[in-house]
């Protein structure tokens, strides 16, 4: 840049460059824009950004006369090595002018060194004091942009780590298939560490570690290889019981020739291996590999260790269930082995007296989850009940007492208070054990912390409620003509009666009896109009699901009244066969009305091309075996092609299906033998029969998570 360039022009250029490098929060984009912007400050130049990684400066992005990255030539410097290393060590801009001119500008933010921006010009005259001053000023802004991008990248990484770990924790709680959980862990490691090849190996009977799950491998030889203790990075991790890392292929420890061939065929350069430790024994390996050198950081090692812990828990869970089945057939269990095993689980495991709930055993993990010392569980005879959340205490204690008294295994979800006052949601699986030598029954409880899962479920529930409300409004929008028609009749009658009353009041003498009759008619018509508005406002209500005992015939009749004008307008006749004496169901009135209304509107639409005589709708209610009722809605339309029977459940019908499923029922469709289609759904009556007792997994059993 010539010295005679106007200072305002320099400032404008600097501002444009700063705006360019701050336009994106992506770290790679920021670094590429930094080097490209730096070359625009010096003619015919090459710019390289050296990112600080530990005590090394690694070439991360390069642009200029050789073109943009990938980086070529030297790829790293140590602090104090070369011009770049000295600039980093001394924290000041250094300039060397010889055949070529080279400047190194350290980039710092809040006193922290981020890296060095180095620029080489073909001529010394092109890198004078003005250019160095501009580069230094630009470097200050670039440091802020790079630090912001790093913070953003760190936050995004932590978010992805938290989501992945939460998903794996949910799998551990809900899925007992070991391979399903291990496969998710391998996929999570591959994604979070940005690996090219990821493997999860489990110890075999011969002491080797064959890969159980492999991601990204190109060759069958790599997939078949077994890690042997002491050989290779994985073998060293098995022996040391600690994570092992190799930044370059040449730095790898001794490995068998066939393994070396497989690694080289894959093009692997760097690797990180973490042992999966169950108890004190290495039972597996989780390792990630990259086709580029120095690909894995301390942050990658930390997340891989956490994933390995989850893999260890999965292996323990799998063994726990296997051990429990073996114990049933053998009728014998070692109490000490059980204690050693459950102390490694990421759950609270306790044994208690089935009548008094006095805790007789609780594992060490309970101290980590709730914060109370194990001695407190034993000292207080009512420890569990006293530390259940006050809003859940009464129903949870009553439910457990009743189920235990009847000798039934049971599952429930409730909140507990931690030692520091926080609230944690627990998924509690309780098994009633056989009577011991003392003649008393015991129960065994496995409590898993599902707080994060409940929070995610709450967010999903809110989204479903919003979508359901929008769909309901859209459906009712189609019936707006019916609303106008239903209101016009009582309103017209009110107007006519009011005019008649006006005429009577002008006569002498006034017939008060007749006027009173007219006023009574006006009041009745007003109530009719109010009832119509109330029914429609109820359907438009937006809020949380309210479960209550319902007469299904009454709900069906209400919907038929709502849709009456729409049915008449489409020339559809209705046959309603409502079975008397149906048991009540426990459900949400508005939700079930929406399901019926959607199905009726769809049936009308399916028959719109029929002749008037063939526009007939049949609505039938009746029992469906023990503990259930069924509703069918049959039309005389053109039916549904066989290959579209499942795909017919689009947005509106998908919501109907989810509403029915939330009531413990199911919704399906089948073509009629002659013409048209029949939609059927069933609803359970069992929940209503036990409505006086809180169940294990219903939000009505305790407040939702707010």
VMD Tcl script that draws the C-alpha trace (Angstrom):
set ca {
  {0.00 0.00 0.00}
  {1.65 3.31 -1.07}
  {2.44 5.82 1.70}
  {0.58 8.57 -0.14}
  {-2.76 6.78 0.25}
  {-5.26 9.02 2.01}
  {-5.57 8.15 5.74}
  {-9.37 8.18 5.39}
  {-9.09 5.61 2.61}
  {-6.91 3.44 4.86}
  {-9.48 3.70 7.61}
  {-12.29 2.84 5.21}
  {-10.35 -0.19 3.98}
  {-9.62 -1.30 7.55}
  {-13.28 -0.93 8.51}
  {-14.38 -2.97 5.47}
  {-11.91 -5.71 6.33}
  {-13.02 -5.79 9.97}
  {-16.64 -6.00 8.85}
  {-15.72 -8.92 6.58}
  {-14.01 -10.99 9.28}
  {-16.81 -10.44 11.81}
  {-19.63 -11.39 9.42}
  {-19.65 -15.06 10.47}
  {-19.25 -16.81 13.85}
  {-17.70 -19.88 12.18}
  {-14.04 -20.16 13.24}
  {-12.76 -21.65 9.97}
  {-14.48 -18.92 7.94}
  {-13.10 -16.22 10.23}
  {-9.53 -17.53 9.89}
  {-9.79 -17.81 6.09}
  {-11.14 -14.27 5.87}
  {-8.38 -12.98 8.16}
  {-5.60 -14.23 5.86}
  {-7.42 -13.09 2.70}
  {-8.02 -9.66 4.22}
  {-4.37 -9.38 5.31}
  {-3.16 -9.94 1.72}
  {-5.31 -7.02 0.56}
  {-3.25 -4.72 2.79}
  {0.08 -5.60 1.11}
  {0.62 -6.02 -2.62}
  {1.66 -9.41 -4.00}
  {1.86 -11.04 -0.55}
  {1.30 -14.40 1.16}
  {-0.47 -14.47 4.55}
  {-0.54 -17.35 7.04}
  {-2.36 -17.60 10.34}
  {-0.58 -19.69 12.98}
  {-3.06 -20.86 15.67}
  {-1.74 -21.42 19.19}
  {-2.36 -25.01 20.35}
  {-0.76 -25.64 23.71}
  {2.90 -24.65 23.27}
  {2.85 -24.98 19.47}
  {1.89 -22.63 16.66}
  {0.09 -24.61 13.95}
  {-0.52 -23.27 10.42}
  {-4.30 -23.12 10.13}
  {-5.07 -20.96 7.09}
  {-3.04 -19.51 4.23}
  {-3.89 -17.18 1.33}
  {-2.17 -14.95 -1.19}
  {0.18 -15.45 -4.11}
  {0.09 -19.28 -3.66}
  {-3.68 -19.31 -3.36}
  {-5.84 -20.26 -0.36}
  {-5.46 -23.27 1.94}
  {-4.94 -26.22 2.20}
  {-1.76 -25.20 4.03}
  {1.48 -26.25 2.34}
  {5.08 -26.03 3.46}
  {5.93 -25.93 7.13}
  {2.96 -26.63 9.39}
  {4.10 -25.69 12.91}
  {6.57 -23.75 15.09}
  {7.43 -23.98 18.76}
  {7.24 -20.82 20.85}
  {10.51 -18.92 20.35}
  {11.29 -20.78 17.11}
  {11.64 -18.71 13.94}
  {10.17 -15.28 13.34}
  {6.66 -16.54 14.08}
  {7.70 -18.20 17.33}
  {9.65 -15.14 18.50}
  {6.73 -12.80 17.76}
  {4.48 -15.05 19.84}
  {6.97 -15.29 22.68}
  {7.72 -11.55 22.80}
  {4.08 -10.51 22.15}
  {5.13 -7.81 19.66}
  {5.18 -7.30 15.91}
  {8.46 -8.34 14.26}
  {9.64 -7.32 10.78}
  {12.48 -8.79 8.73}
  {13.50 -7.21 5.40}
  {15.95 -9.01 3.15}
  {15.34 -10.34 -0.35}
  {11.77 -10.83 0.85}
  {9.99 -8.85 3.56}
  {8.29 -10.76 6.36}
  {6.15 -9.46 9.23}
  {4.79 -11.46 12.17}
  {1.94 -9.90 14.17}
  {0.94 -11.62 17.45}
  {-2.84 -11.63 17.98}
  {-3.88 -11.23 21.62}
  {-7.19 -10.56 23.32}
  {-7.54 -9.66 26.99}
  {-3.88 -10.57 27.45}
  {-4.30 -14.07 25.97}
  {-2.26 -15.07 22.93}
  {-4.44 -16.57 20.19}
  {-1.90 -16.94 17.40}
  {0.34 -15.09 14.97}
  {-0.55 -13.50 11.63}
  {2.51 -13.75 9.35}
  {2.79 -12.00 6.01}
  {5.51 -12.31 3.34}
  {5.94 -9.73 0.54}
  {8.05 -10.26 -2.58}
  {9.60 -6.78 -2.24}
  {10.73 -5.06 0.93}
  {9.22 -1.79 -0.34}
  {5.75 -3.38 -0.26}
  {5.96 -3.99 3.51}
  {6.85 -0.61 4.95}
  {5.91 1.13 8.22}
  {2.45 2.06 6.91}
  {1.64 -1.53 6.00}
  {2.98 -2.83 9.31}
  {0.89 -0.26 11.17}
  {-2.21 -1.31 9.23}
  {-1.45 -5.00 9.82}
  {-1.03 -4.38 13.56}
  {-4.31 -2.46 13.75}
  {-6.06 -5.12 11.69}
  {-4.56 -7.81 13.93}
  {-6.14 -6.26 17.02}
  {-9.60 -6.51 15.44}
  {-8.85 -9.97 14.05}
  {-7.95 -11.19 17.57}
  {-11.37 -10.11 18.85}
  {-13.13 -11.81 15.93}
  {-11.12 -15.02 16.40}
  {-11.75 -15.10 20.15}
  {-15.48 -14.57 19.58}
  {-15.53 -17.37 16.99}
  {-13.65 -19.66 19.39}
  {-16.14 -18.91 22.16}
  {-18.99 -19.60 19.76}
  {-17.37 -22.85 18.62}
  {-16.79 -23.90 22.25}
  {-20.41 -23.12 23.16}
  {-21.71 -25.00 20.13}
  {-19.48 -27.95 20.95}
  {-20.68 -28.00 24.55}
  {-24.29 -27.86 23.35}
  {-23.75 -30.79 21.00}
  {-21.90 -32.70 23.71}
  {-24.71 -32.11 26.20}
  {-27.35 -33.20 23.68}
  {-25.42 -36.34 22.71}
  {-24.74 -37.27 26.33}
  {-28.39 -36.65 27.23}
  {-29.54 -38.92 24.39}
  {-27.13 -41.64 25.50}
  {-28.24 -41.27 29.12}
  {-31.85 -41.68 27.98}
  {-30.91 -44.81 26.06}
  {-29.21 -46.17 29.16}
  {-32.40 -45.57 31.12}
  {-34.86 -46.89 28.53}
  {-33.02 -49.34 26.25}
  {-31.69 -52.67 27.46}
  {-30.15 -53.66 24.11}
  {-26.40 -53.27 24.55}
  {-25.53 -52.93 20.87}
  {-28.09 -50.15 20.37}
  {-26.51 -48.10 23.16}
  {-22.91 -48.83 22.09}
  {-23.69 -47.93 18.47}
  {-25.07 -44.54 19.58}
  {-21.94 -43.96 21.70}
  {-19.69 -44.72 18.71}
  {-21.68 -42.37 16.47}
  {-21.54 -39.64 19.13}
  {-17.76 -40.01 19.49}
  {-17.29 -39.83 15.73}
  {-19.39 -36.67 15.42}
  {-18.17 -34.80 18.50}
  {-14.47 -35.46 17.84}
  {-14.69 -34.89 14.08}
  {-13.06 -38.27 13.45}
  {-12.63 -40.00 10.12}
  {-12.71 -43.51 11.64}
  {-14.20 -44.48 15.02}
  {-14.19 -47.91 16.68}
  {-15.68 -49.34 19.85}
  {-14.16 -52.64 20.94}
  {-15.24 -54.98 23.74}
  {-13.02 -57.53 25.48}
  {-13.36 -61.07 24.14}
  {-12.88 -64.27 26.12}
  {-9.28 -64.62 24.88}
  {-8.36 -61.15 26.23}
  {-8.21 -59.44 22.82}
  {-10.44 -56.53 21.84}
  {-12.32 -57.05 18.54}
  {-14.17 -54.02 17.17}
  {-17.89 -54.28 17.89}
  {-18.84 -51.07 16.09}
  {-16.79 -49.32 13.38}
  {-17.64 -46.06 11.62}
  {-15.90 -44.67 8.54}
  {-13.49 -47.54 7.80}
  {-12.87 -48.29 4.12}
  {-11.27 -51.73 4.38}
  {-12.55 -55.02 5.73}
  {-9.08 -55.71 7.20}
  {-9.40 -52.74 9.53}
  {-12.86 -53.83 10.65}
  {-11.65 -57.34 11.45}
  {-8.54 -56.38 13.42}
  {-8.33 -57.18 17.13}
  {-6.44 -54.90 19.53}
  {-3.95 -56.81 21.66}
  {-2.87 -55.55 25.12}
  {0.41 -53.60 24.93}
  {0.46 -53.27 21.11}
  {-0.48 -50.04 19.38}
  {-2.22 -47.04 20.88}
  {-5.26 -49.10 21.86}
  {-3.10 -51.81 23.40}
  {-1.22 -49.22 25.47}
  {-4.53 -47.78 26.72}
  {-5.57 -51.30 27.80}
  {-2.36 -51.77 29.78}
  {-2.17 -48.27 31.31}
  {-5.90 -47.84 31.93}
  {-5.52 -44.24 30.73}
  {-6.22 -42.38 27.47}
  {-3.43 -42.64 24.89}
  {-2.88 -40.24 21.99}
  {-0.58 -40.10 18.92}
  {-0.32 -36.89 16.91}
  {1.67 -38.29 13.98}
  {1.84 -41.69 12.30}
  {5.58 -41.93 12.97}
  {4.95 -41.50 16.70}
  {2.77 -44.63 16.98}
  {4.05 -47.41 19.23}
  {4.89 -50.87 17.89}
  {1.98 -52.59 16.18}
  {1.59 -55.92 14.35}
  {2.40 -55.75 10.60}
  {-1.15 -56.64 9.52}
  {-2.50 -53.83 11.71}
  {0.06 -51.37 10.30}
  {-1.03 -52.29 6.77}
  {-4.68 -51.73 7.61}
  {-3.91 -48.36 9.23}
  {-1.81 -47.18 6.32}
  {-4.42 -48.37 3.83}
  {-6.95 -46.20 5.64}
  {-4.54 -43.23 5.52}
  {-4.77 -42.73 9.28}
  {-2.28 -40.21 10.72}
  {-3.39 -39.46 14.29}
  {-5.46 -41.30 16.92}
  {-6.90 -41.08 20.42}
  {-7.85 -44.19 22.44}
  {-9.73 -44.26 25.76}
  {-10.23 -47.43 27.84}
  {-13.73 -48.44 28.90}
  {-13.30 -49.41 32.54}
  {-15.88 -51.44 34.41}
  {-15.03 -51.63 38.05}
  {-11.24 -51.86 37.92}
  {-11.04 -53.88 34.73}
  {-10.61 -52.56 31.17}
  {-13.55 -54.12 29.35}
  {-13.44 -52.15 26.12}
  {-11.86 -49.42 24.03}
  {-13.30 -46.33 22.42}
  {-10.92 -44.82 19.90}
  {-11.09 -42.19 17.18}
  {-8.70 -41.79 14.23}
  {-8.05 -39.04 11.70}
  {-6.45 -38.94 8.28}
  {-4.74 -35.66 9.22}
  {-2.03 -35.15 11.90}
  {-2.66 -33.57 15.30}
  {-6.44 -33.81 14.95}
  {-7.42 -34.43 18.57}
  {-7.27 -32.01 21.48}
  {-7.67 -32.16 25.25}
  {-11.33 -31.27 24.76}
  {-11.73 -34.31 22.49}
  {-10.11 -36.49 25.15}
  {-12.47 -35.15 27.82}
  {-15.62 -35.88 25.83}
  {-14.29 -39.31 24.80}
  {-13.69 -40.17 28.47}
  {-17.28 -39.20 29.28}
  {-18.60 -41.32 26.42}
  {-16.41 -44.21 27.60}
  {-18.00 -43.86 31.05}
  {-21.42 -44.21 29.43}
  {-20.20 -47.27 27.54}
  {-19.00 -48.72 30.85}
  {-22.43 -48.06 32.35}
  {-24.06 -49.75 29.35}
  {-21.86 -52.81 29.79}
  {-22.70 -52.85 33.50}
  {-26.41 -52.48 32.84}
  {-26.24 -55.36 30.39}
  {-24.44 -57.49 32.93}
  {-26.87 -56.47 35.66}
  {-29.88 -57.69 33.74}
  {-28.06 -60.86 32.74}
  {-27.02 -61.47 36.31}
  {-30.60 -60.91 37.51}
  {-31.96 -63.50 35.09}
  {-29.28 -65.98 36.15}
  {-30.14 -65.34 39.78}
  {-33.80 -66.19 39.17}
  {-32.96 -69.57 37.65}
  {-30.32 -70.39 40.25}
  {-32.32 -68.90 43.16}
  {-29.09 -67.59 44.65}
  {-27.35 -64.19 44.60}
  {-24.26 -62.90 46.27}
  {-25.10 -59.70 48.20}
  {-21.55 -58.40 48.11}
  {-21.22 -58.93 44.34}
  {-24.49 -57.08 43.92}
  {-23.22 -54.14 45.96}
  {-19.96 -53.98 44.00}
  {-21.93 -53.99 40.76}
  {-24.58 -51.39 41.55}
  {-22.00 -48.97 42.91}
  {-20.81 -48.54 39.32}
  {-24.28 -47.74 37.92}
  {-25.34 -44.20 37.13}
  {-28.47 -44.67 39.26}
  {-29.61 -44.88 42.88}
  {-30.14 -48.50 43.89}
  {-31.66 -49.29 47.27}
  {-33.23 -52.15 49.19}
  {-35.95 -51.37 51.72}
  {-38.52 -53.03 53.93}
  {-41.69 -53.44 51.85}
  {-44.02 -52.43 54.69}
  {-42.14 -49.56 56.39}
  {-39.91 -48.38 53.49}
  {-36.95 -48.39 55.93}
  {-33.82 -48.39 53.74}
  {-31.49 -51.32 54.45}
  {-29.06 -50.75 51.56}
  {-28.26 -47.84 49.23}
  {-25.39 -47.60 46.77}
  {-22.60 -45.00 46.78}
  {-23.95 -43.31 43.64}
  {-26.85 -41.98 45.71}
  {-24.45 -39.55 47.41}
  {-23.42 -38.11 44.02}
  {-26.98 -37.78 42.66}
  {-28.80 -36.31 45.69}
  {-25.93 -35.19 47.90}
  {-26.99 -36.95 51.14}
  {-24.49 -39.25 52.90}
  {-25.47 -42.92 52.85}
  {-25.70 -42.90 56.63}
  {-28.63 -40.45 56.44}
  {-30.64 -42.96 54.36}
  {-30.22 -45.57 57.09}
  {-30.70 -43.26 60.10}
  {-34.09 -41.85 59.15}
  {-36.80 -44.56 58.92}
  {-38.81 -42.28 56.60}
  {-35.87 -40.89 54.61}
  {-37.32 -41.61 51.17}
  {-40.78 -40.17 51.90}
  {-39.36 -37.13 53.69}
  {-37.19 -36.21 50.68}
  {-39.81 -36.66 47.97}
  {-41.00 -33.25 46.76}
  {-43.90 -32.02 48.96}
  {-46.23 -31.76 45.93}
  {-45.55 -35.42 45.01}
  {-45.17 -36.91 48.48}
  {-48.79 -37.81 49.27}
  {-49.67 -39.55 45.99}
  {-46.27 -41.25 45.57}
  {-46.36 -42.70 49.08}
  {-49.98 -43.82 48.66}
  {-49.29 -45.39 45.27}
  {-46.19 -47.27 46.44}
  {-47.96 -48.44 49.60}
  {-50.91 -49.84 47.64}
  {-48.80 -51.50 44.93}
  {-46.43 -53.01 47.47}
  {-49.28 -54.27 49.62}
  {-50.68 -56.07 46.56}
  {-47.24 -57.51 45.78}
  {-47.00 -55.79 42.38}
  {-43.80 -54.52 40.77}
  {-44.34 -50.93 39.74}
  {-42.81 -47.92 38.01}
  {-43.36 -44.25 38.83}
  {-41.86 -40.85 38.21}
  {-41.66 -38.10 40.82}
  {-39.41 -35.33 42.12}
  {-36.92 -35.46 44.96}
  {-35.12 -32.70 46.85}
  {-31.31 -32.68 46.85}
  {-29.14 -31.73 49.80}
  {-28.48 -28.29 48.28}
  {-32.19 -27.60 47.66}
  {-32.40 -28.46 43.97}
  {-35.21 -30.55 42.47}
  {-34.45 -33.72 40.47}
  {-36.92 -35.88 38.54}
  {-36.51 -39.61 39.24}
  {-37.66 -42.60 37.18}
  {-38.19 -45.25 39.86}
  {-38.46 -48.96 38.98}
  {-39.51 -50.98 42.02}
  {-39.43 -54.75 42.28}
  {-41.00 -56.68 45.14}
  {-38.58 -59.36 46.37}
  {-39.41 -62.70 47.94}
  {-39.71 -62.90 51.70}
  {-36.41 -63.24 53.51}
  {-35.40 -65.55 56.32}
  {-37.09 -63.19 58.79}
  {-40.40 -63.56 56.98}
  {-40.53 -59.91 55.88}
  {-40.77 -58.79 52.28}
  {-38.31 -56.36 50.78}
  {-38.39 -54.16 47.73}
  {-35.58 -53.13 45.44}
  {-35.67 -49.71 43.80}
  {-33.57 -48.46 40.87}
  {-33.92 -44.68 40.56}
  {-32.55 -42.95 37.46}
  {-32.17 -39.18 37.25}
  {-34.30 -38.08 34.26}
  {-34.39 -34.33 34.94}
  {-32.88 -33.39 31.57}
  {-35.22 -35.74 29.76}
  {-38.28 -34.25 31.49}
  {-37.20 -30.77 30.50}
  {-36.86 -31.90 26.88}
  {-40.27 -33.61 27.05}
  {-41.86 -30.43 28.40}
  {-40.49 -28.41 25.49}
  {-41.75 -31.02 23.02}
  {-45.17 -31.08 24.73}
  {-45.48 -27.31 24.42}
  {-44.69 -27.52 20.71}
  {-47.27 -30.30 20.24}
  {-49.93 -28.28 22.05}
  {-49.23 -25.27 19.85}
  {-49.45 -27.37 16.68}
  {-52.64 -29.03 17.89}
  {-54.22 -25.64 18.59}
  {-53.24 -24.28 15.17}
  {-54.71 -27.35 13.47}
  {-57.89 -27.03 15.52}
  {-58.28 -23.39 14.50}
  {-57.72 -24.32 10.84}
  {-60.37 -27.04 11.03}
  {-62.88 -24.73 12.67}
  {-62.07 -22.09 10.06}
  {-63.47 -24.47 7.49}
  {-66.70 -24.63 9.55}
  {-67.09 -20.87 9.94}
  {-70.15 -20.98 7.67}
  {-71.73 -23.49 10.02}
  {-71.16 -21.14 12.96}
  {-72.82 -18.26 11.09}
  {-75.76 -20.47 10.22}
  {-76.22 -21.74 13.79}
  {-76.18 -18.20 15.16}
  {-78.44 -16.72 12.48}
  {-81.49 -18.74 13.56}
  {-81.67 -17.63 17.24}
  {-80.58 -14.08 16.35}
  {-83.29 -13.78 13.67}
  {-85.85 -15.09 16.13}
  {-84.69 -12.57 18.77}
  {-85.07 -9.70 16.26}
  {-88.54 -10.82 15.19}
  {-89.77 -11.20 18.78}
  {-88.30 -7.84 19.78}
  {-90.11 -6.11 16.86}
  {-93.34 -7.86 17.81}
  {-92.95 -6.67 21.41}
  {-92.43 -3.09 20.15}
  {-95.68 -3.25 18.21}
  {-97.61 -4.66 21.20}
  {-96.30 -1.88 23.45}
  {-97.75 0.78 21.11}
  {-101.29 -0.59 21.53}
  {-103.71 0.39 24.25}
  {-104.25 -1.44 26.45}
  {-100.92 -3.32 26.44}
  {-101.24 -7.15 26.51}
  {-98.68 -7.81 29.25}
  {-99.14 -11.58 29.11}
  {-98.29 -11.61 25.43}
  {-95.28 -9.33 26.00}
  {-94.04 -11.63 28.78}
  {-94.30 -14.63 26.46}
  {-92.32 -12.77 23.80}
  {-89.62 -11.78 26.31}
  {-89.40 -15.42 27.46}
  {-88.86 -16.48 23.83}
  {-86.15 -13.83 23.47}
  {-84.38 -15.16 26.61}
  {-84.57 -18.75 25.31}
  {-83.15 -17.75 21.92}
  {-80.38 -15.79 23.60}
  {-79.43 -18.86 25.63}
  {-79.40 -20.96 22.44}
  {-77.01 -18.50 20.81}
  {-74.85 -18.43 23.94}
  {-74.67 -22.23 23.99}
  {-73.48 -22.25 20.35}
  {-70.79 -19.67 21.11}
  {-69.71 -21.58 24.25}
  {-69.28 -24.83 22.30}
  {-67.14 -23.13 19.65}
  {-65.10 -21.18 22.20}
  {-64.36 -24.45 24.03}
  {-62.98 -25.98 20.84}
  {-60.84 -22.89 20.22}
  {-59.42 -22.95 23.76}
  {-55.59 -23.11 23.90}
  {-53.99 -24.64 26.96}
  {-52.75 -27.76 28.67}
  {-54.56 -31.08 28.31}
  {-57.18 -31.62 31.03}
  {-57.97 -35.27 31.71}
  {-61.35 -36.05 33.29}
  {-64.00 -38.78 33.19}
  {-66.06 -38.37 29.98}
  {-69.24 -39.85 28.53}
  {-68.12 -40.71 25.00}
  {-71.69 -40.65 23.66}
  {-72.12 -37.14 25.04}
  {-68.87 -35.96 23.42}
  {-69.93 -37.51 20.10}
  {-73.36 -35.84 20.27}
  {-71.76 -32.46 20.99}
  {-69.55 -32.76 17.90}
  {-72.48 -33.78 15.72}
  {-74.34 -30.67 16.92}
  {-71.30 -28.52 16.14}
  {-71.04 -29.99 12.65}
  {-74.80 -30.05 11.97}
  {-74.92 -27.02 9.71}
  {-71.80 -28.15 7.84}
  {-73.36 -31.58 7.26}
  {-76.61 -30.02 6.04}
  {-74.69 -27.64 3.80}
  {-72.91 -30.56 2.13}
  {-76.13 -32.56 1.83}
  {-74.78 -35.29 4.10}
  {-77.17 -37.42 6.12}
  {-75.97 -38.94 9.37}
  {-76.83 -42.16 11.16}
  {-75.66 -42.15 14.77}
  {-75.67 -45.49 16.57}
  {-74.57 -44.67 20.12}
  {-74.50 -47.74 22.34}
  {-76.13 -47.06 25.71}
  {-74.40 -47.75 29.00}
  {-70.83 -47.31 27.79}
  {-68.25 -46.99 30.59}
  {-66.67 -43.56 31.01}
  {-63.25 -42.84 29.59}
  {-60.62 -40.59 31.15}
  {-59.61 -37.99 28.58}
  {-59.50 -34.44 27.33}
  {-62.88 -33.30 26.02}
  {-61.51 -30.71 23.59}
  {-58.87 -33.08 22.20}
  {-61.42 -35.85 21.52}
  {-63.82 -33.32 20.00}
  {-61.05 -32.22 17.64}
  {-60.41 -35.84 16.57}
  {-64.10 -36.45 15.83}
  {-64.53 -33.09 14.10}
  {-61.49 -33.68 11.83}
  {-62.74 -37.15 10.87}
  {-66.26 -35.87 10.12}
  {-64.97 -32.95 8.01}
  {-62.68 -35.32 6.09}
  {-65.59 -37.71 5.51}
  {-67.73 -34.87 4.10}
  {-64.89 -33.87 1.80}
  {-64.51 -37.49 0.60}
  {-68.19 -37.57 -0.47}
  {-68.45 -34.14 -2.11}
  {-68.48 -35.63 -5.64}
  {-71.15 -38.23 -4.75}
  {-74.75 -37.94 -5.78}
  {-76.92 -36.50 -3.03}
  {-78.48 -39.87 -2.23}
  {-75.04 -41.42 -1.62}
  {-73.73 -38.79 0.80}
  {-74.26 -40.76 3.98}
  {-72.18 -40.81 7.15}
  {-72.44 -43.44 9.88}
  {-71.12 -42.80 13.41}
  {-71.09 -45.79 15.78}
  {-69.94 -46.14 19.39}
  {-69.68 -49.41 21.28}
  {-67.57 -51.56 23.59}
  {-64.31 -53.03 22.29}
  {-63.57 -56.00 24.48}
  {-62.81 -55.58 28.16}
  {-61.66 -52.16 29.27}
  {-62.05 -50.24 25.99}
  {-64.62 -48.51 23.79}
  {-64.52 -47.92 20.03}
  {-65.80 -45.20 17.71}
  {-66.16 -45.74 13.96}
  {-66.88 -43.10 11.32}
  {-67.80 -44.59 7.93}
  {-68.32 -42.60 4.72}
  {-69.57 -43.55 1.24}
  {-66.77 -41.81 -0.68}
  {-64.28 -43.21 -3.15}
  {-62.16 -45.00 -0.53}
  {-58.35 -44.90 -0.18}
  {-55.88 -46.67 -2.50}
  {-54.31 -49.63 -0.69}
  {-50.78 -48.26 -1.08}
  {-51.83 -44.97 0.60}
  {-53.62 -46.34 3.65}
  {-50.70 -45.50 5.98}
  {-49.61 -42.34 4.14}
  {-53.12 -40.90 4.56}
  {-52.11 -39.81 8.07}
  {-50.78 -36.37 7.08}
  {-50.57 -33.30 9.31}
  {-54.21 -33.15 10.52}
  {-54.68 -36.90 10.87}
  {-51.21 -37.31 12.39}
  {-52.30 -34.95 15.17}
  {-55.52 -36.95 15.57}
  {-53.47 -40.14 15.88}
  {-51.15 -38.55 18.47}
  {-54.15 -37.31 20.52}
  {-55.68 -40.80 20.53}
  {-52.31 -42.35 21.42}
  {-51.96 -39.90 24.33}
  {-55.25 -41.34 25.63}
  {-53.85 -44.87 25.51}
  {-55.75 -45.77 22.33}
  {-55.03 -46.20 18.63}
  {-56.45 -44.80 15.36}
  {-56.57 -46.70 12.06}
  {-58.41 -46.72 8.73}
  {-59.73 -49.47 6.45}
  {-61.65 -49.45 3.17}
  {-65.26 -50.63 3.20}
  {-66.23 -53.74 1.25}
  {-68.52 -51.80 -1.14}
  {-67.35 -48.19 -1.16}
  {-65.88 -45.54 1.08}
  {-63.62 -45.85 4.09}
  {-64.04 -46.30 7.83}
  {-61.87 -44.59 10.45}
  {-61.81 -46.30 13.85}
  {-60.26 -45.44 17.15}
  {-60.34 -47.04 20.56}
  {-60.01 -45.51 24.02}
  {-59.17 -47.25 27.26}
  {-61.61 -47.16 30.17}
  {-59.17 -48.62 32.74}
  {-57.63 -45.29 33.71}
  {-61.09 -44.02 34.62}
  {-61.86 -47.08 36.73}
  {-58.80 -46.35 38.94}
  {-59.08 -42.57 38.74}
  {-58.95 -42.28 42.50}
  {-55.37 -43.65 42.58}
  {-52.40 -41.90 41.00}
  {-50.63 -44.02 38.40}
  {-46.92 -44.32 37.76}
  {-46.36 -42.29 34.59}
  {-49.17 -39.76 34.21}
  {-48.55 -36.03 34.60}
  {-51.75 -35.91 36.63}
  {-49.84 -37.78 39.35}
  {-47.80 -34.73 40.10}
  {-47.23 -31.24 38.71}
  {-45.56 -31.00 35.34}
  {-41.99 -29.71 35.20}
  {-42.15 -25.93 34.96}
}
mol new
graphics top color blue
foreach p $ca { graphics top sphere $p radius 0.5 }
foreach p [lrange $ca 0 end-1] q [lrange $ca 1 end] { graphics top cylinder $p $q radius 0.2 }
display resetview
